[in-house]
Amino acid sequence: MLHTPRDHLDLLIGWVAGADSAAQHWLGDVARKEPVDPRQVETLLRIDRGNRDKVMRALPDARRAQMAAPFWPSDGGPTSLLLVVEEATGRVAGLSQLTIGTERGNVMGGWLAPDFRGRGFGAEAARATLRFGHEHLGLEAVRAGTDPSNEASRRVLAATGFVPAAGPARHTLADGRVIDALWFEHAVARDATARCAAGAPAR
Ligand SMILES: CC(C)(COP(=O)(O)OP(=O)(O)OC[C@H]1O[C@@H](n2cnc3c(N)ncnc32)[C@H](O)[C@@H]1OP(=O)(O)O)[C@@H](O)C(=O)NCCC(=O)NCCS
């Protein structure tokens, strides 16, 4: 299941889902967005529907107020953030992002928390993000880039119907590392876009 973060606690859990060194090897930037004590990461990733209120109550007042503040989707900006949530438990499994109008087009990306990798969530999240992009935002094409050696990412993209596309062969991650990059695109016919009136672009 995908939904927008409800508050800043949701958002923080989404960020830290990709903060481990294995994910950072591919992403190069996630932990910098929301610095968090590594000791808290495990607690955050164990939050589910049953213990969320208890964890929230245990926070110091100022931190609780910060975490409970509502998150407003994209704040008018180009990036949509979508939490990947395990439906049965309410645990945050990861975060998916879709940024429209970049120099490389409408670009999606994302990550899963370690417990949720290798279980098919990646393809499910990619399919749902594509649906959001095509049917809600009205995008005809969504692109994704990945390091050629990131087999899991490449296979998820292939499994969800992405096809190879042109794009820069090198990509600089936010931590300054330069990696090789392959680009893929998922396109649909114009009449398959914008089923949701709220997301329909001006035509
Ligand atoms: C990339 C990611 C989203 C993929 O989601 P996932 O649900 O974990 O994907 P899976 O582990 O099920 O792997 C997908 C496929 O790749 C295969 N695969 C995974 N790791 C592999 C490897 N090292 N070598 C070869 N194949 C591999 C799986 O067997 C699976 O194959 P299948 O489609 O035939 O079943 C997730 O692993 C993740 O968050 N990784 C860390 C962050 C990241 O790399 N983000 C993407 C940056 S572009």
The ligand as an SDF file (V2000), in Angstrom:
LIG
                    3D

 48 50  0  0  0  0  0  0  0  0999 V2000
   16.1770   -1.7860   -5.1820 C   0  0  0  0  0  0  0  0  0  0  0  0
   15.0090   -2.2570   -4.3060 C   0  0  0  0  0  0  0  0  0  0  0  0
   13.9430   -1.1570   -4.2510 C   0  0  0  0  0  0  0  0  0  0  0  0
   14.4460   -3.5180   -4.9910 C   0  0  0  0  0  0  0  0  0  0  0  0
   13.2870   -3.9580   -4.3180 O   0  0  0  0  0  0  0  0  0  0  0  0
   13.1540   -5.4540   -3.7480 P   0  0  0  0  0  0  0  0  0  0  0  0
   11.7460   -5.7160   -3.4620 O   0  0  0  0  0  0  0  0  0  0  0  0
   14.1170   -5.6080   -2.6290 O   0  0  0  0  0  0  0  0  0  0  0  0
   13.6330   -6.3190   -4.9550 O   0  0  0  0  0  0  0  0  0  0  0  0
   14.0630   -7.8390   -4.8730 P   0  0  0  0  0  0  0  0  0  0  0  0
   15.1170   -8.1000   -3.8490 O   0  0  0  0  0  0  0  0  0  0  0  0
   12.8150   -8.6240   -4.7650 O   0  0  0  0  0  0  0  0  0  0  0  0
   14.8000   -8.0690   -6.2450 O   0  0  0  0  0  0  0  0  0  0  0  0
   14.1570   -7.9110   -7.5050 C   0  0  0  0  0  0  0  0  0  0  0  0
   14.7530   -8.9450   -8.4320 C   0  0  0  0  0  0  0  0  0  0  0  0
   16.1780   -8.7540   -8.4960 O   0  0  0  0  0  0  0  0  0  0  0  0
   16.8430   -9.9640   -8.1080 C   0  0  0  0  0  0  0  0  0  0  0  0
   18.0460   -9.6000   -7.3800 N   0  0  0  0  0  0  0  0  0  0  0  0
   18.1510   -8.9640   -6.1970 C   0  0  0  0  0  0  0  0  0  0  0  0
   19.4390   -8.7850   -5.8680 N   0  0  0  0  0  0  0  0  0  0  0  0
   20.1700   -9.3360   -6.8770 C   0  0  0  0  0  0  0  0  0  0  0  0
   21.5680   -9.4850   -7.1230 C   0  0  0  0  0  0  0  0  0  0  0  0
   22.4780   -8.9990   -6.2650 N   0  0  0  0  0  0  0  0  0  0  0  0
   21.9410  -10.1180   -8.2590 N   0  0  0  0  0  0  0  0  0  0  0  0
   21.0210  -10.5860   -9.1250 C   0  0  0  0  0  0  0  0  0  0  0  0
   19.6880  -10.4740   -8.9560 N   0  0  0  0  0  0  0  0  0  0  0  0
   19.2770   -9.8540   -7.8390 C   0  0  0  0  0  0  0  0  0  0  0  0
   15.8320  -10.6900   -7.2460 C   0  0  0  0  0  0  0  0  0  0  0  0
   16.0810  -12.0900   -7.2440 O   0  0  0  0  0  0  0  0  0  0  0  0
   14.5310  -10.3630   -7.9440 C   0  0  0  0  0  0  0  0  0  0  0  0
   14.4210  -11.1800   -9.0970 O   0  0  0  0  0  0  0  0  0  0  0  0
   13.0110  -11.5890   -9.7040 P   0  0  0  0  0  0  0  0  0  0  0  0
   12.3710  -10.3120  -10.2020 O   0  0  0  0  0  0  0  0  0  0  0  0
   13.3690  -12.5270  -10.7920 O   0  0  0  0  0  0  0  0  0  0  0  0
   12.2400  -12.2060   -8.5680 O   0  0  0  0  0  0  0  0  0  0  0  0
   15.4570   -2.6010   -2.8540 C   0  0  0  0  0  0  0  0  0  0  0  0
   16.2810   -3.7330   -2.8860 O   0  0  0  0  0  0  0  0  0  0  0  0
   16.1760   -1.4740   -2.1450 C   0  0  0  0  0  0  0  0  0  0  0  0
   15.5570   -0.6390   -1.5230 O   0  0  0  0  0  0  0  0  0  0  0  0
   17.5140   -1.4440   -2.2400 N   0  0  0  0  0  0  0  0  0  0  0  0
   18.3180   -0.4070   -1.5970 C   0  0  0  0  0  0  0  0  0  0  0  0
   18.1370    0.9860   -2.2110 C   0  0  0  0  0  0  0  0  0  0  0  0
   18.2220    0.9980   -3.7220 C   0  0  0  0  0  0  0  0  0  0  0  0
   19.0640    0.3250   -4.3320 O   0  0  0  0  0  0  0  0  0  0  0  0
   17.3320    1.7960   -4.3470 N   0  0  0  0  0  0  0  0  0  0  0  0
   17.2870    1.9520   -5.7830 C   0  0  0  0  0  0  0  0  0  0  0  0
   18.2840    2.9450   -6.2340 C   0  0  0  0  0  0  0  0  0  0  0  0
   18.2040    3.1330   -8.0080 S   0  0  0  0  0  0  0  0  0  0  0  0
  1  2  1  0
  2  3  1  0
  2  4  1  0
  2 36  1  0
  4  5  1  0
  5  6  1  0
  6  7  2  0
  6  8  1  0
  6  9  1  0
  9 10  1  0
 10 11  2  0
 10 12  1  0
 10 13  1  0
 13 14  1  0
 14 15  1  0
 15 16  1  0
 15 30  1  0
 16 17  1  0
 17 18  1  0
 17 28  1  0
 18 19  1  0
 18 27  1  0
 19 20  2  0
 20 21  1  0
 21 22  1  0
 21 27  2  0
 22 23  1  0
 22 24  2  0
 24 25  1  0
 25 26  2  0
 26 27  1  0
 28 29  1  0
 28 30  1  0
 30 31  1  0
 31 32  1  0
 32 33  2  0
 32 34  1  0
 32 35  1  0
 36 37  1  0
 36 38  1  0
 38 39  2  0
 38 40  1  0
 40 41  1  0
 41 42  1  0
 42 43  1  0
 43 44  2  0
 43 45  1  0
 45 46  1  0
 46 47  1  0
 47 48  1  0
M  END
$$$$
